[in-house]
Each structure stands twice: as structure tokens, then as C-alpha cells.
Amino acid sequence: MSATIVNFKIPDAQGRVWQHQASISFDDKFYYIGFPFNKVLLDEIRSMHGARWLGNEEPPRKVWRISRNKRNDFQLAFLMGRPVYDRFKTPLPALLPEQIERYPALKPHQQEGCSQIIHRRTACLGWEMGVGKTYMTIAANGLLGIKNWLWIAPKSALNSVKLEMEKWGVTHPPQFMTYQGLTAAANKNEGPFVYVPEMVVFDESQRIKNPTTQQGQAAYDLCDLMREKYKPPTIVLLSGSPAPRSPLDWWHQTEVACPGYLKEGSHKAMTKRLAWTELKDGIRGAKFDSIKSWKDDENKCDVCAEFHTKAPEFYDHTFKKSKNEVAYLYKRMSGLVSVRFKKDVLDLPPQTRETRVLVPTQDLLRKAALVKKTSRRGVDALTRLRELSDGFIYKETETSDKIECEFCKGSGKPNQELMPGAEICDACQGQGFNFAMIRTAVKATSCPKWGAVADILDEHSDIGRLVIYAGFEGSVDICCELATTNGWDYIRVDGRGWKSTIPDIPDLEMLRLFQQPIDSPFKVGGIDRLVFIGHPGSAGTGLTLTASPTILYYSNSFNAEDRIQSEARNHRLGSIGSNIIDLINLPTDQYVLDNIKKKRDLQSLTMGDLSGVLEQYVEC
């Protein structure tokens, strides 16, 4: 294994390029890089994937070893002066007149997105929901003339994409697949891994942001096969969340699209660059790195990660200005990642927001006080109060079905690590099984939200369309019952799948029917009043619901992304208006809504956090 001498060209902070000599050799799995001590070159090599110093191995070798893969190939080529970034940094040419003539509905920002896909063949489009990502991608595919292509998206989003394909008369539609289907294909080595597409679209690509999940790994493996087969393949990532909750969300998405585009060779390395971390205690004495603060403001001290708001004598160190690495990340991603917001590219009416504060009944307040007294943990209290505010409480009931004990695996003998000194398994009392529990929603006798929903349905009777989101399956069921009672048909979408009061209608036809206005000559079966009822986690992504001018939040899930995505379902091209209504019954409704806005994590809640809210209930 002979070594080759190479010159790595590395710019300094002033932009001057310096050459650093090193030797490089390789085998089937690794590159081996040797050089005299050189801090600049050392920092570059250590940031690469799989970097390991072999000087302490047996036998010792004074070289660094890095993985031989596409990401390191890209970074090594860049350090050797090859123009690997040129196709991403060269200004995009405008579409030709004949290309625009084929797709005259393209708006200027969509024409730019088409050009990016056509000329760079790799694009991460962080375009806000409703700015026309789907049509733009359809047009780019048509202009490229690629027939063997694959569209991967959540199930609900696929239904909307299929309608868009029909609307625009796509003659060569792609194969459609959910992210669960992609994972199954990877595990079974079938589907796209047997028939490798020339073009792939990852719709709602935030689903593959985590490199450790099966979905994220399957997406990377598929694109790797495409890169082997096609020179180049066309890889498009579409995300309706252009400003993710964490800037780390971008790392694996860019890695799927173009391995090595970002210098950091791992998610952990990216974390260290973008944030200050601190060691915290985990379970069984393990330690883990926790993010202390993001490097998102130059006025944060680089030593303590805090703003120095007091006099200097209050600190045991001198203030050191930090670098805004989060803002710089978006500059580093330019060329591969583009971001578009509705306010910048569309002339849509602004969303209006309304909060209807209801007066809880005395019976509801008495039950809320009881929940406060009987709940041992803050999270339990919050969950039960949210259920109660929606007009029900979940109850666990034992069935006659037997299930194997998860602690003793059916043996009846104790796991000494979990149950030291026990003679039989405490979890199943030595039987080796437990009886399965079934969860049922027990409705309250009354709830102010029920009357509010009836009023809002009546307000929309002339329009004939309404969207309702609710945070529990029990809440969804109540909304469906209210719709039927008030003379409305419904489409229900949650974790249990799609269902409708309209018999024998497939998912795609449900959406098509909902999008038909009340006076449409094509309406099916005389459905004048149809309400879409869903859980924001299952039905808040990828759907177009512009036939309704209003989205009513009966209650919220405790997930900021669900809320952000679901709010955009009717605020997009073709919208007839977008009014957001939140129902506030018990104070926990406002508490959850405020926490969504702050994007706080549910796990941070303690009974102490909830004490101020719980004290608002009347003790009876």
C-alpha cells in the first residue's frame, strides 16, 4: 500500500490559501493520512468521518485513519483544490422562454427553484408551506424528461401530491412511497433498492433529519446507490419548515443530498460547532452532552455562553466575544439549500387569529381540582386536565386477553437487575403474563367546547367546509360526533387512519371532495357540508385544505412542529382566507398553547411548573 504525497490547500481567516503537505494511502475501507504536526491540517482531518489517530494502536502507526466514503471523498477533493463546490456556487441561469411556455403557471421563485434542480441536480428546498414546491418539482421533472422517478412522503401528503399530478396532467407520474415503505424496502432489500430511480423527491424531508433513525439511514443508502448508478442523479429534498427548531436538523438532510457539503463529519461534530455543551448525568451513572446554549449571538461570552449583563467584577473571567455560528451555517449551506417564505414570494392575505375563551362549568372545575389532588406527577396532571378540558377522561380497563410479561419474558422469575432479592416476578406475580388493558374515552356530562363547535359549524354552513384539529383521539371522536349531530358529514384522519361518513370512498377521493366548493357542479352525492377533522400530528402535514377559510383548534398536541405545519393547510395558493381559532376552556389549554409558542419540551414539565396553573382551579 504505497503512499502518495499531496498538497492540501486550506484558507485562513483572511482568505489567504496555504499549502500543507501530507502523504495519503488507502485500502478498501480507509484512507491513511500522515503529516508532521500541523494544527491547521489536524483540525481538518479530525473533523472528517471516522477520524482516528493510529499512533496509540498496536503496532503504532504515525498516521490518521478516516473512512473511505463519499463524504470524505468530497472533503479531500476540496482540500486538494478540486472544484467540487462549483456547480453549487455558479449563478443559476434563467429558464429558457420555451421552458416557461411549457409551464406558464410557474411564478418567478418557482422558476428559480426549477433552474436549481435542472442545473445542480441536487437541492434542499426549505420553502415554507404553500409556496408551490410540488408544482415546481413537477415542472423540473418534466423539463428534465426523467421517467423513472420516486416520490417519498407521509401518507397524507401523498394524497395531495396525487391530486396535484392529476391537476397538472402529469404524463409520467412517479412511483409513490411513504417513509415507512422506504424503511421496509431497506430492511427487505426490495422496492427502490432493487429498482434504483434516476430522480428521488423526499417530500417533508424533516422526516429524515435524524441520522440514527431507520428512515434517515434508508434515505442515505438509497441516494448512495443512485450516485453509483447515475452521473449525476437528481436528488430533491422538500421541507415546509425552512427554520427548523434546531439548526442541527439540517446536517443529515444535506448529507443525504450531498455527502461532505458541510465540513463536519458527524452530527456530534456539528453540535460542538453550533452550540456550547455541558456534561450531565444520565441513567446508571452514564454521562451525556447536553446543549447549554446555541452560538447564535456574538454578544454571548465564548467562555461561559452567557450575556455579561452585570459589572465585570461579578464574573471570574474576562468577556470573550463569540462567533454567530448559527447564522454562518446558512451561509455555508447556500447553493445547496434555498429558503423561501410566503411573505416574500406570495401576495396572500395575512392569517387572522382568534382565541375564544370559554367559561368552564362548576362540575368541570370540581373534577379538575380532584385531578390536581390525585396526580403524583406534573405531566400526568397536565395530560388528564387536557383530556378533561376536551370533555372526556381516558380510562384503562383490564381485558381477558393475556400478554407475556415484559419483565420476566413469560418465565415468572424475577430479573435480579430490576428486582434484586425478589423470589418471583413482581410485575406479573410469578404468572408470566398480565392481562391486556384497553383504553376507552369516558365522556363528560357537558363541556363548553361542544357548544362552541356547534356555533362555529353554524357560522360556516353557507361555506360548507371547515377544518378542525384536536389533540387526542378521544377529542377527534367527540368532534366527529358533534359534526354528525349538527348535520355535517366528516372526514376523520388520525393515527387510526382515514375514515368518513361518506361510504365506500378512498382517501384520494375524500380530499378531492373536500376541495370542491359548495356550488361546484362536480360535487359528489350532494355533500354540501363537509368538515375535515384530524389530529395535527397525523393530518397536519402535506395536505391542501384551501376550501375552508377557517382552521379550528379544539385542542393542541404538545408539539410545535405539528402546530406550525397544520396552520398552513389553508394558507397557500388558492386560499379563500385563513382564520385560526383556538378554544380555551380550562387554563391548561392556554398553558399548552403558550408552551407551543415557546417550543418547550414536554419532558421539562414538573409539578412545580404547573403549580401556578393548577392553583387557578376552584377548590370545591
C-alpha positions as CSV (number, residue, x, y, z in Angstrom):
1,M,0.0,0.0,0.0
2,S,2.2,2.8,-1.3
3,A,1.6,6.4,-0.2
4,T,1.2,9.5,-2.4
5,I,2.4,13.0,-1.5
6,V,-0.4,15.6,-1.9
7,N,-0.7,19.3,-1.1
8,F,-3.8,20.3,0.8
9,K,-4.9,23.9,0.2
10,I,-6.6,25.4,3.2
11,P,-7.6,29.1,3.5
12,D,-7.0,31.1,6.7
13,A,-9.3,33.6,8.4
14,Q,-8.2,36.3,6.0
15,G,-9.0,34.2,3.0
16,R,-5.4,33.5,2.1
17,V,-4.8,29.9,0.8
18,W,-1.9,28.0,2.3
19,Q,-0.5,24.6,1.2
20,H,0.0,21.8,3.6
21,Q,1.9,18.7,2.5
22,A,0.8,15.2,3.6
23,S,1.0,11.6,2.5
24,I,-2.1,9.6,1.7
25,S,-2.7,5.9,1.1
26,F,-5.8,3.8,1.2
27,D,-7.3,0.3,1.2
28,D,-10.9,-0.8,0.6
29,K,-12.3,0.8,3.8
30,F,-10.0,3.6,4.9
31,Y,-7.7,6.5,3.9
32,Y,-4.4,6.8,5.9
33,I,-3.0,10.3,6.1
34,G,0.4,11.2,7.5
35,F,1.9,14.6,8.2
36,P,4.2,16.4,10.7
37,F,2.4,18.2,13.5
38,N,0.3,20.9,11.8
39,K,-2.6,22.3,13.8
40,V,-4.4,23.7,10.8
41,L,-4.3,20.4,8.9
42,L,-5.0,18.4,12.1
43,D,-8.3,20.3,12.6
44,E,-9.4,19.5,9.1
45,I,-8.6,15.8,9.4
46,R,-10.2,15.4,12.8
47,S,-13.5,16.8,11.5
48,M,-13.8,14.1,8.9
49,H,-15.9,11.0,9.3
50,G,-14.3,8.1,11.2
51,A,-11.2,10.1,12.1
52,R,-8.8,8.0,14.3
53,W,-5.2,8.5,15.3
54,L,-3.3,5.2,15.0
55,G,-0.2,6.3,16.9
56,N,-1.6,4.6,20.1
57,E,-2.6,1.4,18.4
58,E,-0.6,-1.9,18.3
59,P,1.5,-1.8,16.2
60,P,1.6,2.1,16.3
61,R,1.4,4.0,13.0
62,K,2.0,7.7,12.9
63,V,-1.0,8.3,10.6
64,W,-4.6,9.4,10.8
65,R,-7.2,7.0,9.5
66,I,-10.5,8.2,8.1
67,S,-13.4,6.3,6.5
68,R,-13.3,5.8,2.7
69,N,-16.8,7.1,1.7
70,K,-18.5,9.7,-0.4
71,R,-18.4,12.4,2.3
72,N,-14.6,12.1,2.9
73,D,-14.0,11.9,-0.9
74,F,-15.8,15.2,-1.3
75,Q,-13.8,16.9,1.5
76,L,-10.4,15.5,0.4
77,A,-11.1,16.6,-3.2
78,F,-11.9,20.1,-1.9
79,L,-8.7,20.3,0.2
80,M,-6.7,19.2,-2.9
81,G,-8.1,22.2,-4.8
82,R,-10.7,20.4,-7.0
83,P,-13.8,22.5,-7.9
84,V,-16.3,20.3,-6.0
85,Y,-18.4,23.3,-4.9
86,D,-18.5,25.0,-8.4
87,R,-21.9,23.5,-9.5
88,F,-23.5,24.9,-6.3
89,K,-21.9,28.3,-6.4
90,T,-22.2,29.2,-10.1
91,P,-25.1,31.6,-10.6
92,L,-28.2,29.9,-11.9
93,P,-29.3,30.6,-15.5
94,A,-32.9,31.7,-16.1
95,L,-35.3,29.2,-17.6
96,L,-35.5,29.5,-21.4
97,P,-38.7,31.1,-22.9
98,E,-39.7,27.7,-24.4
99,Q,-39.3,26.1,-21.0
100,I,-41.5,28.7,-19.4
101,E,-44.0,28.3,-22.2
102,R,-44.4,24.6,-21.2
103,Y,-45.2,25.6,-17.6
104,P,-46.7,29.1,-17.8
105,A,-48.1,28.9,-14.2
106,L,-44.6,29.0,-12.7
107,K,-44.1,32.1,-10.6
108,P,-40.6,33.7,-10.5
109,H,-39.5,31.9,-7.4
110,Q,-40.7,28.6,-8.8
111,Q,-38.7,29.2,-12.0
112,E,-35.6,29.8,-9.9
113,G,-36.3,26.5,-8.0
114,C,-36.7,24.7,-11.3
115,S,-33.4,26.0,-12.5
116,Q,-31.7,24.9,-9.3
117,I,-33.0,21.3,-9.8
118,I,-32.2,21.2,-13.5
119,H,-28.7,22.6,-13.4
120,R,-27.4,21.4,-10.0
121,R,-29.4,18.1,-9.8
122,T,-29.2,18.3,-6.0
123,A,-31.3,20.7,-4.0
124,C,-32.6,21.1,-0.4
125,L,-35.6,23.4,-0.7
126,G,-36.7,24.8,2.7
127,W,-39.7,26.5,1.3
128,E,-42.5,27.5,3.6
129,M,-45.7,25.6,3.3
130,G,-47.9,26.8,0.5
131,V,-45.4,28.5,-1.8
132,G,-45.7,25.9,-4.6
133,K,-43.0,23.3,-4.0
134,T,-45.0,20.5,-5.6
135,Y,-45.8,22.1,-8.9
136,M,-42.3,23.5,-9.2
137,T,-40.8,20.0,-8.7
138,I,-43.3,18.5,-11.2
139,A,-42.2,21.1,-13.7
140,A,-38.5,20.5,-13.1
141,N,-39.0,16.7,-13.7
142,G,-40.9,17.4,-16.9
143,L,-38.2,19.7,-18.2
144,L,-35.5,17.1,-17.3
145,G,-37.6,14.4,-19.0
146,I,-36.9,11.8,-16.3
147,K,-39.5,9.0,-16.3
148,N,-38.2,6.6,-13.6
149,W,-38.6,8.7,-10.5
150,L,-39.7,8.2,-6.9
151,W,-41.7,10.5,-4.6
152,I,-41.4,9.7,-0.9
153,A,-43.7,11.5,1.6
154,P,-46.0,10.9,4.6
155,K,-49.2,9.2,3.6
156,S,-51.4,12.3,4.0
157,A,-49.0,14.3,1.8
158,L,-49.0,11.7,-0.9
159,N,-52.8,12.1,-1.4
160,S,-52.3,15.8,-2.0
161,V,-49.4,15.2,-4.4
162,K,-51.5,12.8,-6.5
163,L,-54.2,15.4,-6.8
164,E,-51.7,17.9,-7.9
165,M,-50.3,15.4,-10.5
166,E,-53.9,15.0,-11.9
167,K,-54.5,18.7,-11.9
168,W,-51.4,19.5,-14.0
169,G,-51.8,16.5,-16.3
170,V,-48.5,14.7,-15.5
171,T,-48.0,12.1,-18.2
172,H,-45.2,10.2,-16.4
173,P,-46.1,10.2,-12.7
174,P,-43.5,8.8,-10.2
175,Q,-43.7,5.8,-8.1
176,F,-45.2,6.8,-4.7
177,M,-43.9,5.6,-1.4
178,T,-44.3,6.5,2.3
179,Y,-41.3,6.8,4.6
180,Q,-42.4,3.6,6.4
181,G,-42.4,1.9,2.9
182,L,-38.9,3.2,2.4
183,T,-37.7,1.7,5.7
184,A,-39.4,-1.6,4.9
185,A,-37.8,-1.7,1.4
186,A,-34.4,-1.1,3.0
187,N,-34.9,-3.9,5.5
188,K,-36.1,-6.3,2.9
189,N,-33.8,-5.1,0.1
190,E,-36.7,-4.6,-2.3
191,G,-38.6,-1.7,-3.9
192,P,-36.3,1.2,-4.7
193,F,-33.2,-0.7,-3.6
194,V,-33.8,-3.2,-6.5
195,Y,-35.1,-0.6,-9.0
196,V,-32.9,2.5,-8.3
197,P,-34.6,5.6,-9.6
198,E,-32.9,8.3,-11.5
199,M,-34.7,11.0,-9.5
200,V,-36.0,11.0,-6.0
201,V,-38.1,13.5,-4.1
202,F,-38.1,13.5,-0.3
203,D,-41.3,15.5,0.5
204,E,-41.4,16.8,4.1
205,S,-37.8,15.9,4.3
206,Q,-37.6,16.8,8.0
207,R,-38.7,13.2,8.4
208,I,-35.1,12.1,7.6
209,K,-33.3,14.7,9.7
210,N,-32.1,12.2,12.3
211,P,-29.1,10.1,11.1
212,T,-29.7,7.4,13.7
213,T,-33.3,6.5,12.6
214,Q,-34.1,3.8,10.1
215,Q,-35.8,6.4,7.8
216,G,-32.7,8.6,7.8
217,Q,-30.3,5.7,7.1
218,A,-32.6,4.3,4.4
219,A,-32.7,7.7,2.6
220,Y,-28.9,8.0,2.7
221,D,-28.4,4.4,1.4
222,L,-30.9,4.9,-1.5
223,C,-29.1,8.1,-2.6
224,D,-25.8,6.4,-2.4
225,L,-27.0,3.8,-4.8
226,M,-28.3,6.5,-7.1
227,R,-24.9,8.2,-7.0
228,E,-23.2,5.0,-8.0
229,K,-25.6,4.3,-10.9
230,Y,-26.2,7.8,-12.4
231,K,-23.8,10.6,-13.1
232,P,-25.4,12.7,-11.7
233,P,-28.7,11.5,-10.1
234,T,-31.4,14.1,-9.3
235,I,-32.0,14.4,-5.5
236,V,-34.6,16.8,-4.2
237,L,-35.5,17.4,-0.6
238,L,-38.6,19.5,0.1
239,S,-39.3,20.8,3.6
240,G,-42.2,23.1,4.7
241,S,-40.1,24.1,7.8
242,P,-37.4,26.5,6.5
243,A,-36.4,27.4,10.0
244,P,-36.2,24.1,11.9
245,R,-36.4,24.1,15.7
246,S,-32.8,23.1,15.8
247,P,-30.1,24.1,13.3
248,L,-28.8,20.6,13.7
249,D,-31.8,19.4,11.7
250,W,-30.0,20.5,8.5
251,W,-26.9,18.2,9.0
252,H,-28.3,14.9,7.8
253,Q,-30.6,16.4,5.2
254,T,-27.6,18.0,3.5
255,E,-25.7,14.7,4.0
256,V,-28.4,12.7,2.1
257,A,-28.4,15.3,-0.7
258,C,-24.6,15.8,-1.0
259,P,-22.3,14.0,1.5
260,G,-19.5,16.2,2.6
261,Y,-21.1,19.5,1.7
262,L,-20.8,20.6,5.3
263,K,-17.3,20.1,6.8
264,E,-18.4,18.4,10.0
265,G,-18.2,14.6,9.7
266,S,-20.8,13.8,12.2
267,H,-23.9,15.1,14.0
268,K,-21.9,15.3,17.2
269,A,-19.2,17.4,15.5
270,M,-21.9,19.7,14.2
271,T,-23.3,20.1,17.7
272,K,-19.9,21.1,19.1
273,R,-19.5,23.8,16.4
274,L,-23.0,25.3,16.7
275,A,-23.5,25.1,20.5
276,W,-21.9,25.1,23.9
277,T,-22.4,21.8,25.6
278,E,-22.1,20.5,29.2
279,L,-21.9,17.1,30.7
280,K,-25.0,15.9,32.5
281,D,-25.7,12.7,34.5
282,G,-27.8,10.1,32.7
283,I,-29.2,6.8,34.0
284,R,-26.9,4.4,35.9
285,G,-24.2,7.0,36.2
286,A,-23.7,7.5,32.4
287,K,-22.7,11.0,31.2
288,F,-24.1,12.7,28.2
289,D,-23.5,16.0,26.4
290,S,-26.4,18.4,26.7
291,I,-26.8,21.7,24.8
292,K,-26.2,24.6,27.1
293,S,-26.8,27.4,24.6
294,W,-26.7,28.0,20.9
295,K,-23.9,30.1,19.4
296,D,-26.5,32.4,17.8
297,D,-25.4,35.8,19.2
298,E,-22.0,37.4,19.1
299,N,-22.8,39.1,22.4
300,K,-22.7,35.8,24.2
301,C,-19.5,35.1,26.0
302,D,-17.4,32.4,24.4
303,V,-16.2,31.3,27.9
304,C,-19.5,30.9,29.8
305,A,-22.1,31.0,27.0
306,E,-24.0,33.9,28.7
307,F,-24.6,37.5,28.2
308,H,-22.5,39.7,30.5
309,T,-25.2,42.0,31.8
310,K,-23.6,42.8,35.1
311,A,-20.5,44.7,36.1
312,P,-17.2,42.9,35.3
313,E,-16.4,42.2,39.0
314,F,-19.4,39.8,39.1
315,Y,-17.6,37.4,36.7
316,D,-14.5,35.3,37.3
317,H,-13.3,35.7,33.7
318,T,-13.0,38.4,31.0
319,F,-15.7,38.6,28.4
320,K,-14.7,37.0,25.1
321,K,-16.8,37.7,22.1
322,S,-18.2,34.6,20.4
323,K,-19.0,33.9,16.7
324,N,-22.6,33.5,15.5
325,E,-22.1,30.0,14.1
326,V,-25.9,29.5,13.6
327,A,-26.1,32.5,11.2
328,Y,-22.9,31.4,9.5
329,L,-24.4,27.9,8.9
330,Y,-27.0,29.2,6.5
331,K,-24.2,31.0,4.5
332,R,-22.2,27.7,4.4
333,M,-25.3,25.8,3.1
334,S,-26.0,28.4,0.3
335,G,-26.1,26.8,-3.1
336,L,-27.4,23.5,-1.9
337,V,-30.1,24.8,0.5
338,S,-32.5,27.6,-0.5
339,V,-35.2,29.1,1.8
340,R,-38.4,30.9,0.7
341,F,-41.1,32.4,2.9
342,K,-44.7,33.0,1.9
343,K,-44.4,36.7,2.9
344,D,-41.6,37.2,0.4
345,V,-43.0,35.4,-2.7
346,L,-46.8,35.3,-2.4
347,D,-49.4,38.0,-2.1
348,L,-51.6,36.2,0.3
349,P,-53.9,37.8,2.9
350,P,-52.5,37.5,6.4
351,Q,-53.7,34.9,8.7
352,T,-56.1,36.2,11.3
353,R,-56.1,34.6,14.8
354,E,-58.9,34.4,17.3
355,T,-59.0,33.0,20.8
356,R,-62.4,32.1,22.2
357,V,-62.2,31.9,26.0
358,L,-65.0,29.7,27.4
359,V,-66.3,29.6,30.9
360,P,-65.8,26.1,32.5
361,T,-68.7,24.7,34.4
362,Q,-68.5,24.2,38.2
363,D,-68.7,20.4,37.6
364,L,-65.7,20.6,35.4
365,L,-63.8,22.7,37.9
366,R,-64.5,20.2,40.7
367,K,-63.2,17.4,38.6
368,A,-60.1,19.5,37.7
369,A,-59.4,20.1,41.4
370,L,-59.7,16.3,42.0
371,V,-57.2,15.7,39.2
372,K,-54.8,18.1,40.8
373,K,-55.0,16.3,44.2
374,T,-54.7,12.8,42.8
375,S,-51.9,13.3,40.3
376,R,-48.4,12.4,41.5
377,R,-46.6,14.0,38.6
378,G,-47.0,17.2,36.7
379,V,-47.0,15.5,33.3
380,D,-49.8,13.2,34.5
381,A,-51.8,16.1,35.8
382,L,-51.4,18.1,32.6
383,T,-52.4,15.2,30.4
384,R,-55.6,14.5,32.4
385,L,-56.5,18.1,32.6
386,R,-56.1,18.5,28.8
387,E,-58.5,15.5,28.4
388,L,-60.9,16.9,30.9
389,S,-60.9,20.3,29.1
390,D,-61.9,18.5,25.9
391,G,-64.8,16.8,27.6
392,F,-63.6,13.3,28.4
393,I,-61.2,11.3,30.5
394,Y,-59.3,8.2,29.3
395,K,-59.9,5.1,31.5
396,E,-57.8,1.9,31.5
397,T,-59.9,-1.3,31.7
398,E,-58.5,-4.8,32.1
399,T,-59.5,-7.3,29.5
400,S,-59.4,-11.2,29.5
401,D,-56.6,-11.2,26.9
402,K,-53.2,-12.4,28.2
403,I,-49.9,-10.9,27.2
404,E,-46.4,-12.0,28.1
405,C,-44.8,-10.2,30.9
406,E,-42.2,-7.8,29.5
407,F,-40.0,-8.0,32.6
408,C,-39.6,-11.8,33.0
409,K,-40.4,-12.7,29.4
410,G,-43.0,-15.2,30.5
411,S,-40.8,-17.1,32.9
412,G,-42.4,-15.8,36.1
413,K,-38.9,-15.5,37.6
414,P,-37.5,-12.1,38.6
415,N,-35.0,-10.1,36.7
416,Q,-32.4,-9.6,39.5
417,E,-31.1,-6.5,38.0
418,L,-34.5,-4.9,38.1
419,M,-35.9,-6.7,41.1
420,P,-32.9,-7.6,43.4
421,G,-33.8,-10.2,46.1
422,A,-37.3,-11.0,44.7
423,E,-38.3,-14.6,44.5
424,I,-41.0,-14.2,41.8
425,C,-41.5,-11.5,39.2
426,D,-43.3,-8.7,40.9
427,A,-44.7,-7.3,37.7
428,C,-46.8,-10.5,37.0
429,Q,-46.8,-12.1,40.4
430,G,-45.0,-15.1,39.0
431,Q,-47.7,-15.9,36.4
432,G,-45.5,-15.0,33.4
433,F,-48.3,-13.0,31.9
434,N,-50.5,-9.9,32.5
435,F,-54.0,-9.1,31.3
436,A,-54.1,-6.6,28.4
437,M,-55.5,-3.2,29.2
438,I,-57.9,-1.3,26.8
439,R,-58.2,2.4,26.9
440,T,-61.6,4.0,26.5
441,A,-62.7,7.6,26.5
442,V,-65.4,8.4,29.1
443,K,-67.3,11.4,28.0
444,A,-68.2,14.2,30.5
445,T,-71.8,15.2,31.0
446,S,-71.2,18.6,29.5
447,C,-68.4,20.7,28.1
448,P,-68.4,24.3,26.9
449,K,-66.3,23.4,23.9
450,W,-69.2,21.4,22.5
451,G,-71.4,24.5,22.2
452,A,-68.6,26.5,20.7
453,V,-68.0,23.8,18.0
454,A,-71.8,23.8,17.2
455,D,-71.7,27.6,16.8
456,I,-68.6,27.6,14.5
457,L,-70.2,24.9,12.4
458,D,-73.3,27.0,12.1
459,E,-71.2,30.1,11.1
460,H,-69.7,28.0,8.2
461,S,-72.9,26.4,7.0
462,D,-73.0,28.7,3.9
463,I,-69.4,27.9,3.1
464,G,-69.9,24.2,3.7
465,R,-66.3,23.4,4.6
466,L,-64.4,23.6,7.9
467,V,-61.1,22.1,9.3
468,I,-60.9,21.0,12.9
469,Y,-57.8,19.8,14.7
470,A,-57.9,18.1,18.1
471,G,-55.1,16.8,20.3
472,F,-56.4,13.4,21.3
473,E,-58.2,10.5,19.5
474,G,-60.9,10.9,22.1
475,S,-61.2,14.6,21.2
476,V,-61.3,13.7,17.5
477,D,-64.2,11.3,18.2
478,I,-66.1,13.9,20.1
479,C,-65.7,16.4,17.2
480,C,-66.9,13.7,14.7
481,E,-70.0,13.2,16.9
482,L,-70.6,16.9,17.1
483,A,-70.4,17.2,13.3
484,T,-72.9,14.4,12.8
485,T,-75.3,15.8,15.4
486,N,-75.2,19.2,13.6
487,G,-75.9,17.8,10.2
488,W,-72.4,17.7,8.8
489,D,-70.5,14.9,7.1
490,Y,-66.9,14.4,8.1
491,I,-63.5,13.1,7.0
492,R,-61.5,11.9,10.0
493,V,-57.7,11.5,9.9
494,D,-55.6,10.5,12.9
495,G,-53.4,7.6,14.0
496,R,-56.1,5.1,13.2
497,G,-56.2,6.1,9.5
498,W,-58.7,7.8,7.2
499,K,-62.5,7.4,7.8
500,S,-65.6,9.2,6.5
501,T,-69.3,9.3,6.9
502,I,-69.4,9.0,3.1
503,P,-69.4,5.3,2.4
504,D,-67.0,3.5,0.0
505,I,-64.8,6.5,-0.8
506,P,-61.0,6.1,-1.0
507,D,-58.6,8.6,0.7
508,L,-57.8,10.5,-2.5
509,E,-61.5,10.9,-3.3
510,M,-62.1,12.3,0.2
511,L,-59.6,15.1,-0.4
512,R,-60.9,15.8,-3.9
513,L,-64.5,16.0,-2.5
514,F,-63.4,18.3,0.3
515,Q,-61.7,20.7,-2.1
516,Q,-64.9,21.1,-4.2
517,P,-66.7,24.3,-3.3
518,I,-70.3,24.1,-2.2
519,D,-71.5,25.3,-5.6
520,S,-69.3,23.0,-7.6
521,P,-71.1,21.2,-10.5
522,F,-68.8,18.2,-9.8
523,K,-69.7,17.6,-6.2
524,V,-70.4,14.0,-5.3
525,G,-73.6,12.9,-3.6
526,G,-74.8,16.3,-2.7
527,I,-72.3,16.8,0.1
528,D,-73.0,20.4,1.0
529,R,-71.4,20.5,4.5
530,L,-68.2,18.6,5.0
531,V,-65.8,19.0,7.9
532,F,-62.2,17.7,8.0
533,I,-61.3,16.5,11.5
534,G,-57.8,15.4,12.3
535,H,-55.0,15.1,14.8
536,P,-52.3,17.7,13.9
537,G,-49.6,15.0,14.1
538,S,-51.3,12.8,11.5
539,A,-53.2,15.2,9.4
540,G,-51.1,18.4,9.7
541,T,-48.5,17.7,7.0
542,G,-48.6,17.9,3.2
543,L,-52.4,18.4,2.8
544,T,-54.1,21.2,0.9
545,L,-57.3,22.2,2.5
546,T,-57.9,25.6,0.9
547,A,-61.7,25.1,0.5
548,S,-62.1,26.0,4.2
549,P,-61.3,29.6,5.3
550,T,-61.0,28.5,8.9
551,I,-59.0,26.1,11.0
552,L,-60.4,25.5,14.4
553,Y,-58.2,24.1,17.1
554,Y,-60.4,22.2,19.5
555,S,-57.2,21.4,21.4
556,N,-53.5,21.1,20.6
557,S,-50.9,18.4,20.6
558,F,-47.8,19.2,22.6
559,N,-45.7,19.5,19.5
560,A,-44.7,22.8,18.0
561,E,-43.9,21.3,14.5
562,D,-47.4,19.8,14.4
563,R,-49.0,23.2,15.0
564,I,-46.7,25.1,12.6
565,Q,-47.4,22.5,9.8
566,S,-51.2,22.3,10.4
567,E,-51.7,26.0,10.4
568,A,-50.5,26.2,6.8
569,R,-53.0,23.8,5.4
570,N,-55.3,26.5,4.1
571,H,-52.9,29.4,3.9
572,R,-51.4,28.8,0.4
573,L,-52.1,29.3,-3.3
574,G,-55.8,29.1,-3.9
575,S,-56.7,30.1,-0.4
576,I,-60.0,31.9,0.2
577,G,-58.8,33.1,3.6
578,S,-57.1,31.8,6.7
579,N,-58.6,32.3,10.1
580,I,-57.2,30.4,13.1
581,I,-59.5,29.9,16.1
582,D,-58.3,28.4,19.4
583,L,-60.8,27.3,22.0
584,I,-59.6,27.9,25.6
585,N,-61.6,26.1,28.3
586,L,-59.5,25.1,31.3
587,P,-56.3,27.2,31.9
588,T,-54.2,24.2,30.7
589,D,-55.4,25.0,27.1
590,Q,-53.7,28.4,27.3
591,Y,-50.7,26.8,29.1
592,V,-50.1,24.3,26.3
593,L,-50.6,27.0,23.6
594,D,-48.1,29.2,25.3
595,N,-45.6,26.4,25.6
596,I,-46.0,25.5,21.9
597,K,-45.1,29.1,21.1
598,K,-42.0,28.9,23.2
599,K,-41.2,25.4,21.8
600,R,-40.6,24.0,25.2
601,D,-40.3,20.3,25.6
602,L,-42.9,18.3,27.5
603,Q,-40.2,16.5,29.5
604,S,-39.2,19.7,31.2
605,L,-42.5,19.9,32.9
606,T,-42.7,19.2,36.6
607,M,-45.4,19.6,39.2
608,G,-43.7,22.8,40.2
609,D,-44.0,24.2,36.6
610,L,-47.7,23.5,36.7
611,S,-48.4,24.8,40.2
612,G,-49.4,28.3,39.0
613,V,-51.9,26.9,36.6
614,L,-53.3,24.3,38.9
615,E,-54.0,26.9,41.6
616,Q,-56.5,28.6,39.3
617,Y,-59.0,25.8,39.7
618,V,-61.7,26.3,42.2
619,E,-61.5,24.0,45.2
620,C,-65.0,22.7,45.9
